[in-house]
Structure formats: structure tokens, C-alpha cells
């Protein structure tokens, strides 16, 4: 990494970007408390470590090379905005009437690193996250990073994050080293999540080696398509693999209006019930989706998908999310303010569900 | 194959199964002409050839082994019903008030065979399909099989099927030998389809080698999940790869209410429009989906998905389909008869769109 890019990261981490926005939250609330639930941040230590890793092996995490190359000015802005937890972010939230952001570490988080480094970086990240929340307790909540590379250490970090750091859940960026969480070696993480009442946000990641080749053209391996295909496939593996029979109290959160799964409920139940479908699960796939999952609006600020998901899962199963800085607080709050659903449902989507799922009392 | 199973296939091909159903079509029509548009058939030559292939190499087409092993009585019934174009099928259609079935060769059709054998089997299949339609011109229409393994021969078969056999379009079972149709070597097929005004039904198939490994557990490689993931990914490759810029008049049909793609329209347009998305297409992804595609209800007899797809694509973009013998004429017609859409929309979904797309005049 060049000296100038190191300086840039230091500058960004001090987050001294003054907000020039003049509108206040109060002017736009319209009676709703607004909590955004998939709000991205990172810390300089992650960027340093990722840059070192990608510099050594550019193929390790395709996409990251774009971020660190300096080729796209867009990414410089995004990196700065992800590190900032102060004036710029809060100013944009204020202007949109967003009261609170539930922060989580940028995809793929610590999951791109070797196990012991990942465990260490998760702790560093979670400590900084807790400090940011302590500085702004009415504005931020947070989901802890964990390193599934070391399931026992991840389970311990779940406990530390929930008990010592008082965070609100955890977020896992889908597969780790091309392995899915239906592999029972990862289940200590679920055990710890249930024991500590920690919801797990399954965030998309670029598809694993065993499926990515079909997505490598036309940028289909990322947000356009591959993210959703990977994450929905991963989640269905969890359901069909019996994770929720073993852990019936496990709560999970999915972005992008459930990564397409709500659209498939009827077919999943029909085909899932055939004698030719090999599974030992006790209930219909849809029952797990309704009871163990809650979906967010990240990247899906679109009335038809919102209304559909509320229709098939219930208004208590959808939460507002912007995915700042990839999404815009202003644009997405403007959308949901005007969305064609009842005020009662809107109150649930904007904050009622997030308060319940993430135990946000302040 | 055992002698008894050969006898069984011969028996089935004579299709002398008497219908015991007493209700008549007239009693149930409710004023709608009903055309079902993804109705599966096969011919003894395909079953013989597939059995020979799978007996030599059981891994060649996983799933087929179940069909030919005799292990599941369910499959014996299905094989018999697929071969029959006479009393049993017509009786079930009658009882449900289904006037016409648009027949197509069972997945993966000729696409599992070596090129020259596939070309030959496609001709044999299409000839028998045309004969079946000639026997029952008011009850059947048909989509031709082609062998993408030999694109030039496939293009010639498109012309023969549309001109000499007067069929109504073609059906391709998605990838061929793990290759997708965005590869320009296949484009002679699209050229012939446009020249002969043949809509192309893209039917699901088990995911190709480069993505299937993520789907191999819990029967996720077939109708439960892998089919939809494979076909939607394939179709998005066609869109992002510029097929519809090159062939703006190309018409395609997708089953399973568009294989999930309607749910993603907003996100496809948003992410597809970012400077970081690598594509040269001229329009938004949603514009191709609306202008070049029409979706069927196969396997998705479910009001929420029907209403959603009509809302986002239009009532002129959805067609009734049962996927007999995997679906039930009685159950699916009963569903659509009662579905919560207007009678005008229902008339389009039941037959108006199929008459237009497949040029069904009789």
C-alpha cells in the first residue's frame, strides 16, 4: 500500500468529515422511530490486513483488489465512509430521520483471513464497535464479527460480545473457506448464539469455489446475482440440514428481503414434502423461514417485494436496512416513508421488529 | 434393462390406460379456455437410449438411475404417463377442464447424449410429437426438441419443426454439457428461432459441473432448489451477455413463475446500472425480462407469486402450466379457477397469452 493510501486511511479513521446537511431528524420522523439494521463499518486494522493479504495474493478475494488499487474513486469514498462513525455518518442519518444504525463489519469481514489472525481481528473489531456504541449509545447498536474458521473461538467471542460488550447479535458473511454452516463442526457457534440469545445475520458473500465459476462473467459473482444465489443456497442448506430442529430457538436475519427465499415458499414445501427429497427435517421449510428468520429491506427498497414479503411472512418479519454506505439513508427512508403499507406495519418494519430482535431498549 | 421393464415401456407406449373419470370438461370450464403450456412427454426411443447410457455410466445423469432402477413405484407411473398421449392424459385433462396441452420432451431431453445421437433422437421425438398432435389437433400443441450439442443441426431442426412439422416453438433444457447459451457458438439457434418466429422455452436442468457441488446434499440439486438456481443464472447470463441486443425479437418462456427472476427486478436494475458492473447491454435487465420473456405457473400454483408476477411484469406475461405428470391438472386448474385475480387476467393466463405466444389458432 502506498504511503498516501495509508495516510488516507488514517485520515478517514479520525472521521473528521463535517456534515453540511441542515435538515434535522425531527423534521422528517413522521412519528416513526427509524432503525437501520444492516449498516456497514470497518476498522483500519481490517483494511491494513486485507491489503497485505491481497497484495501477496491478488486472487485470494477477487473484488478487494478494486478497493485497494485506487483505480475507482468511488471505492475511496466508500472506504472513508465505512470507517467513519462520527459526523458524516450521523449527519446523513439525521438528514434522513434515521435514529439508529445497527452496525456490522464489512463483507467478508474476518472470514478472509487465516484462523488465528481472524480470531484476533474479530476481537479488535468488536472492541472498536463497542467503543463507537459507547460514544453514541442512542445512535448505534452493533453485530459482532466472529471467525468461523475456529468454531470454538467463535463461540467464545459470541459470549464475550453479548455479555461483556453488550452487543446486539452477530453477523457471519456466509461461507468460510468455501464451507457452509450446515457442517456440524460449526454448530458450537449456533449453540453459543442460542445460549446468549444472539440473532445471527447471514450476510452475502461471493459464491464459494464449488459454485462460483457459473457467476464469473458479467460481474454476476457479486451484488448483481451471486450474493443472493450463494446466501439463499446456504440458508436452505441450514434448513434442510436440520440446524433449526437442533436449535429451535435460533434466530437468523437475512438481507435483501430474504435473498429470494420468500418467493419460493410454496415450492419448497411442495417438493420438500416429496418422498424423493432426502432430508430428516421435522417441519415444512416454510415453517422454519417464518419462525426462525427475519428479513431486511437492504438493497430491496421496492414496494412489490416489501408487500409480498409482508404478505407471505408477516409484518413482524421485515426490518428496515440501508446497507450504508452502499445504500443511501436519504433515498431508502424516502422510499419507506411513502411505501404502500399500513402505518402499523411501517412502525414494525422501521423499528418495532428491530427493537424486539436486537433487544434495543434505549 | 430387464425384460419386464422393456415390456413395461412397450405397454406404456400403447397407452391403453382407460380413464375412470366421469366429470366432463364442459362442466368445469367456467367460460375459460384452458391451455397448459409445460406438459411433459417422452418417447420409448429416449427411454431406451437413456437406459443404455446410464447403465454404462451411472454418474452421467444422476437422478435417471432412480427412474430406471425400478426402486420407486412412483417413477413407473410417471414414465407410463409421460409416454401416453391418449386416454389417460386426455381423461385427466377433461376432468380438470383443460382444453389443450403444449407438450415438450422430458428434461434433460436429448441434451444428455452425444451430439450425433442427440440430433437423431430430436428428429425422432419431434416426428412423434407432430403425429400425436395430428391425432388430436384440438388437444395438443408442441415444442420441438433440439440438440445444442450441434448448433447448426439444432438450427436446422428449429426450421424443420416450425415449417414442416408446424410445431409451436422449441424447448431447451438449459445447459448442455455444462455450457450456457450465452456462448456465441450457440447463437445460430437463436438466429433460427427468430427467423422462424419460434419461442424458446428454457426448462430447468440439474446445475452444471461448475456449480452443482453446492447443491448435492439434501436433494437440493433438483426441483427443490438447484433447478431454479441454474435456470435463473443461465437466463441472467443471456441477458447480461447481450443475447437480446443481438436478437431483440427473440421470445423466451420460463417456468416456475420466471424462476425467481421477477423478485429481483429492482435489484438487477440498480446493481446492473453501476459503473462497476461489467456488461455492454443497452437496456435495463428488467426491460429484457418484460419484453423478451413470458413466465408460466408450472410448479408455482400459488396466489402470492401469481399476483406478484402479474404486478411487476403484467398479466400478458404469465401462462398456465401444470408440468403433468409431475403436476396435477385437477389440483392446478382448481387453484387457478379460484385464484384472486380478475377474470380478464385469468383469461390471459389460462389461454390468451398461450394463443398469442404459441400461435394456437385452433
Interface residues (C-beta under 8 A of the other chain):
Chain A: X66 X72 X74 X180 X182 X207 X208 X210 X211 X212 X213 X214 X215 X217 X218 X219 X220 X222 X223 X224 X225 X228 X229 X230 X232 X233 X236 X237 X240 X241 X256 X257 X260 X262 X263 X264 X265 X266 X267 X268 X270 X271 X272 X275 X276 X277 X278 X279 X299 X300 X301 X302 X304 X305 X308 X311 X312
Chain B: X66 X72 X74 X180 X182 X207 X208 X210 X211 X212 X213 X214 X215 X217 X218 X219 X220 X222 X223 X224 X225 X228 X229 X230 X232 X233 X236 X237 X240 X241 X256 X257 X260 X262 X263 X264 X265 X266 X267 X268 X270 X271 X272 X275 X276 X277 X278 X279 X299 X300 X301 X302 X304 X305 X308 X311 X312
